[in-house]
Amino acid sequence: MKRLTASEREALLLQLLRQLLADDISEGEVLGLSQERYAALAGISRRTLSDLERDKASPSIALLNAAFRPLGLQVGLLPRSSVLLARLMTA
């Protein structure tokens, strides 16, 4: 896998975040890595990652932050209103 420059990594993260927020992709589709490799990267077990991907877990904020840390993301609050979310995305 080619190493990305900082600007390429940031552009990829923004693209993935937009796709996630628009429900165009799921959390499990983000990287295309094996569960074992991504779980090791995130510092969580493969089973925990699998449960997260299948919505079979009741994760804590700390666990979600660990799972998303390799992507440069953290859990946060977003407006429930699609109108407000669209305005946020275009701001």
C-alpha positions as CSV (number, residue, x, y, z in Angstrom):
1,M,0.0,0.0,0.0
2,K,1.4,3.4,-1.0
3,R,2.1,5.8,1.8
4,L,-0.1,8.9,1.5
5,T,1.1,12.4,2.0
6,A,-0.6,14.4,4.8
7,S,-2.8,16.3,2.3
8,E,-3.7,13.0,0.5
9,R,-4.6,11.4,3.8
10,E,-6.7,14.5,4.9
11,A,-8.5,14.5,1.5
12,L,-9.3,10.7,1.9
13,L,-10.5,11.2,5.4
14,L,-12.8,14.0,4.4
15,Q,-14.2,11.9,1.5
16,L,-14.8,8.9,3.8
17,L,-16.4,11.1,6.4
18,R,-18.8,12.6,3.9
19,Q,-19.7,9.1,2.6
20,L,-20.3,7.9,6.2
21,L,-22.4,10.9,7.1
22,A,-24.5,10.5,3.9
23,D,-24.9,6.7,4.6
24,D,-23.2,5.9,1.3
25,I,-20.8,3.5,3.0
26,S,-20.8,1.7,6.4
27,E,-18.1,1.8,9.0
28,G,-17.0,-1.6,7.9
29,E,-16.4,-0.6,4.4
30,V,-14.1,2.3,5.2
31,L,-10.6,0.8,4.8
32,G,-10.9,-2.5,3.1
33,L,-8.4,-4.0,5.6
34,S,-8.8,-7.4,7.1
35,Q,-10.5,-7.4,10.5
36,E,-7.3,-8.7,12.1
37,R,-5.2,-6.0,10.6
38,Y,-7.5,-3.1,11.4
39,A,-8.3,-4.4,14.9
40,A,-4.5,-4.5,15.6
41,L,-4.1,-1.0,14.2
42,A,-7.0,0.2,16.5
43,G,-5.8,-1.7,19.5
44,I,-9.1,-3.6,19.9
45,S,-9.9,-7.3,19.5
46,R,-11.1,-8.7,16.1
47,R,-14.3,-10.0,17.8
48,T,-15.0,-6.5,19.1
49,L,-14.5,-5.0,15.7
50,S,-16.7,-7.6,14.2
51,D,-19.4,-6.9,16.7
52,L,-19.2,-3.1,15.9
53,E,-19.4,-3.8,12.2
54,R,-22.5,-5.9,12.6
55,D,-24.2,-3.5,15.1
56,K,-24.1,-6.3,17.7
57,A,-22.2,-4.3,20.3
58,S,-23.2,-1.7,22.9
59,P,-19.9,0.2,22.6
60,S,-18.7,2.9,25.0
61,I,-17.5,6.2,23.6
62,A,-14.0,5.2,24.5
63,L,-14.3,2.0,22.4
64,L,-15.7,3.9,19.4
65,N,-12.9,6.4,19.7
66,A,-10.4,3.6,19.7
67,A,-12.0,2.1,16.6
68,F,-12.0,5.3,14.7
69,R,-8.6,6.7,15.9
70,P,-6.7,5.1,12.9
71,L,-9.0,7.2,10.6
72,G,-8.2,10.4,12.5
73,L,-11.8,10.5,13.7
74,Q,-13.5,10.7,17.1
75,V,-17.1,10.4,18.2
76,G,-19.0,13.7,18.3
77,L,-22.4,15.2,18.1
78,L,-24.2,16.0,14.8
79,P,-27.6,17.5,14.2
80,R,-30.4,15.0,13.7
81,S,-32.1,17.3,11.2
82,S,-31.1,16.5,7.6
83,V,-31.4,20.2,6.7
84,L,-29.0,21.2,9.5
85,L,-26.6,18.4,8.6
86,A,-26.6,19.4,4.9
87,R,-25.9,23.0,5.9
88,L,-23.0,21.8,8.1
89,M,-21.6,19.7,5.3
90,T,-21.6,22.7,2.9
91,A,-20.3,25.3,5.3
